[in-house]
Amino acid sequence: MPLVKIPSTARFLLFGPVIGGNDRLRLDQIKQALGQGNLQAASQAASTWVQEEGWRFSPLRLLQRRQDDRDDREFDGRYGIDSALAYVDPTDVQGDNFNGQYFYLASTVARFRRMLARLKVKHEDVTFIDLGSGKGRTVLLAGERPFRRVVGVEYSRALHEIAQQNIEKYPLKKAGSFELVLGDVAAYDFPPGPLLVYNYNSFGDEVLTRVLENLDRSAQAQPRQIFLVFLNLGYFNPAGEEAGLAAGEALLNRHHFVLRGVFEKYRIYEWVA
């Protein structure tokens, strides 16, 4: 009997939003607090969960999700570019940190635009950097705003070359300049000036630690405003995570990054001296 693929909208209606790492963390906190008879702690954990994840259960979310899916499907055809899912050839990677992630998956177009619209930064002063930029969709979307500079760092030569072609074709460029770096994010030297650094859950704890060390060192040498935005940080689960923090957050805190807000699946951190 052939398998039947259930459309994403039907899966949402039948099963609701998929339970993720942050959901499990908060539910465990609520369960533990209730087991100890600590109603205040249980209430606080529940309130935090609603603030961070409650948007996924909104009746309007299904309609928004359908619109987001349509925007993603039409994005490449509208502008004559290629930012679709692609597999990475491990022999084509620069550096020694290939982590077994054999595919590139681009950020959702409309959701990323909503996140950027929510951030209050002076674009003309800020450099946007996408760590693990792949075919460059996020670089293109960030470049729709007048950032001082937009940078993509990617270790796959094939994806890097596609991103270069996409930038040449894209008609909505407003950033002061675009730069694509072929190399390992763990060895990337962050530029001076205010930064907005973005990552779509592209690497594990070892590489992330080196990235944060480099970024923290750069910030210590030149204190300035640095935002670090993660999509799906909840899928990053280092050992020994501290209680009460989202996955990966203890590592960020140790490198002076403090949570400033949660928007849909984005977690927004700021460097604090």
N, C-alpha and C positions, 0 to 999 in steps of 0.2 A: 504494500500500500504506500503510495507516494506521500511524502511529508508535505503538509500545507503550511505555507508561511503566513502567519497572522500579521496583518498590517499594524504599524506602530500605533495608530490611533485606536485600533481595536484592542491591542495589548493594554493600552492605557485605561480603556473603559473596563476591561475585564479584570485587570490585576492592580490597577493604580500605578503610581510612580514606583520605580524600582528602588528597593531599600539599599542604601549605600553605607559606606563606612561611617560617615558622620551620624546617620540615623542610628546605627547600632551603638555608637559611642554614647549618644544622649539617652537612648532607651536603657542601656546598661546602668547609666548614672541614676536614672529615675528609679529603676528596679532596686538598685543597691540602697538608695536613700530611703525608699519605702520600707525595705527590709529592716533598716535600722530605726524606723519610726521617725525619720527626719523629714517632716513634711515641707519645711522651708527649703531644704536642699533639693528635694524632688520638684518643687514648684519652680525653683530657679533653673534647674536643668531643662524642664519642660518649656519654660519661657524662652530660654536660649535656643532650643531646637526650633520652636515656632518662628522666631526671628530669622534664623538662618535658613530653614528649609520649608517653612509653611507655604511659600509662594508656589511650590510644586503641586500643592493640593487644591489650588484655586480652580473654580469651574471655568475661568477664562483661560487657564493654562493650556487646555486642549486646543482651543482655537488658535492661541498664540503659537503653539507647537506646530500646528499644521501650516501656518503662515511661514514659520521659520524653515520648515522642511522644503516648502515650495521655493523660498528665496535661495536656499542652498542649491537646489536642483537647477535653477535657472541662472545662477551667478556666472558660471563659466561661459555658457552660450551667449549671454547678454554682452559680454565684453571680449569674447574670442580668446579666452585664456584657458589654462589647465591648472586647476588647484584641487583636483579630485584625489581620492584615496590612491596611494601608491605604495608598493613594497620596496624596501631598501635592500640593496645588495651589500652584504657585509664586506665584500672585497673592495667596495667603492667608497669606504668611509675613511675620513681623515682622523688621525689620532688613535689612541689605544683604548677608548672608552665605549666601544660598541656594546650595548647592553642587552642585545637579543631582541630589541624592538624592530621588527622587520617591516613595519609599515608606517606611513605618514597619514595622519588624519587631521584635516583642517578644522579650525574653530568655526562655529556656527556664525554665519554672516550677520544676521539681525541681532543676535544676542551680544556679539562682540561690539557692534555699533552702539547698542544700548548701554553697555558697560562704559565705553569711552565717553558717551554723552553724560553719564552720571559723574565721572571724575572731574573735579574742578581744578584744572591745571592751566597755567599760562603756556599754551602750546608753543609759542614762538621761542620760549626759553628752554624747552624740554627736548631731550633726545629719547625717542622710543626705541627699545631694543627687544626683539623677539629671539629668545634662546631656543633653538630648535625650530627654525623658520620654515623648513621643508620647501614646498613650492611657492611660498611667499604670500599666501592669502592674507595672513594677518598683517604683513608688511604693507600690502596694498590697502587694506582697510584703515590701518593707522595713518597711512599717507593721504587719506581723504581729508585729514585735519592738518592745520598748518604747523605741525611740529617742526622744530628747528632742524631736526634730522631724524630719519627713520633707518634703523639698522636691523638686518636679519643675520643670525649666525647659524650655520647649518654644516653638518659634517659629511653629508652625502653629496658627492660631486654631481651626480645625475639630477637630484632635486634642486641643487644650487643653480645649475644651468637653466632648468625650467623656470625657476623664479626670476632669473635675469630676463628671460624672454617675456614673462608676464608683466614685469615692470615696464618694459618698452611699449607694450601694447595698451596698458591700462590708462583710460582717459580721465580718471578722476583725481589726479595727483595734485595735492596742495602743499605737501611738506617741502621744506627748504631744500633737502637733498635726500637721496636714497643710497644706501650702501649695503651690499651683500658680502658677508665674510664667509669664506670656505674654511672651516676649521672646527676644532673641538671647543665646546663652550667652557670646559673646565680650564682651558688655557687662555680664555679671552680676557683682555685688559679693558676694563670699563673706562669710558672717556670721562673727562671733567664735565662739570655743569649738572644741572638737575636731570634726573633720569626717571623714566617709566619703563621698568623691566617686566617683560611678560613671559609666561611659560605655560604651555598646555601639557602638564604632567609628562614631560618628555624624557626624564631620566630618574635614576634611582638615588639612594641615599649617599653613596660615595661621591658621585658626580655633583649632586646638589650641595654636599658639604664643601667641596672645592669651589663651586660657584659662589656660595655664600661667604666663604673665607676671602675670596678675591674682591667681592663686592664690599664687604665690611672693611677690608684693608683700604680700598679706594675711598670709602666714605670717611674713614678715620684720617686719612691724609688730607682730604678736602671735604670737611663737613658741608653737606648740602641736602636738599630735599631729594629723597629717592623713594619711589613707590615700587613695590614688587607685587605683581598681580598673578595669581595662580588660578587656572581653570582645572577643576577636578583634583585639587590637592588631597582630597579625601581618599584617593586611591593609593596615595603614598603612605606606607605603613612601616616606618623604621621600628626596630626592636626597642623596648623600654620606653615607649611614649608615656609622658607624664599624665596622670589622671586629670580630667577636666579640660584637656586641650584637644583640638582636632588633630588628626593624623598629620605628622610633620611639623606641627607648630612649635614643639619644644626646640627642635633644631633651628628654626627661624628665630625664636626668642634668644637663643644663645648667641646669635649673630646680630643682635640689636634690632630685629624686625618685630614690630608690634602690630597686631591686628587693628585695622581702622574701620573695616566694614565688610559686610557680606552682601553680595548682590547676585541673585540667582545662584549659579554654581561658582561664581568668582569670589575669591577671598583676597582682600586688598590689604597689604601690609605697608608700613612706612618705617624707614630706618630712623632710629632715635639714638642720639649719642649717649 
